[in-house]
Amino acid sequence: MARRGTRGTNAARIIVLGATSAIAIQMCRVLARDGAELMLVGRAALRLEAIAADLMARGARACHVSVQDLSLAADAQRLTAGWVANLGGKVDAVYLFFGILGDQEAARSDLAELEAILVTNFTAAAHWCQAAATILEKQKSGGLIAITSVAGDRGRQSNYAYGAAKAGLSVFVEGIAHRLAPSGARAVAVKLGMVETPMTEGRNGASVLRVSPESIATPLARLARGKSKPIIYLPWFWRPAMLAVRALPVSLFHRSRL
């Protein structure tokens, strides 16, 4: 399905993988105000349609919807190429938002839970990143922006399966950035701290460091066309915060309940 408006043809063309994410929705609203053309990808058809209608009302040039379980990435290259074709044969940015926190306690003994966390957050995500990178490299422009997490900066008992997957994804995207540099395309791993979303509801964490999806929507939207380092922290204060966590001596770190 495609909803089309009447804005000019120089609008940014954006693919959003995991478009029903609370953070993705807020970022898309920022892009819509600038008249972007959006390809929204996710599993929930009715939710995607509602989001598309909202974005059109906010000024998006066009909104396309594709229903896809992103944890199943066998056809990543073909599907991504199809989405780019629907956007007119070129894409300015591919955002990857999808992922799951999973249940770390259950993953200690339940191999299915452990595999779901690792496959969704790393293996499947890596397939989609690779597919996007191939297209961006060929067109010699555009950016891959993958949402990772500060949880990958140091293994902690509370979420080490999730953290390991996100750490792997950050390195994977950093490698893609290195690969793409000669072509003019780029890749960015965005290490998010704690954000108030349905996925994190009820989770422990320092409330003073939590932010709303709205507060990070504009910085994320700017990455669609702006240059950036291959790895950034958002909000910015998570870089020094995680530097402090990584600097903790093992003897002190192992006494903590992080």
ABEGO torsion letter per residue (X at the ends): XBBBBABBAABBBBBBBGAABAAAAAAAAAAAAAGBBBBBBBABAAAAAAAAAAAAAAGBABBBBBBBBAABAAAAAAAAAAAAAAAGGBBABBBBABEBAEBAAAAAABAAAAAAAAAAAAAAAAAAAAAAAAAAAAAGBEBBBBBBBAAAABBBAAAAAAAAAAAAAAAAAAAAAAAAAAAGBBBBBBBBBBBBBAAABGBBEBAAABBBAAAAAAAAAAAAABBBBABBBOBAAAAAAAAAAAABBAAAAAABAX
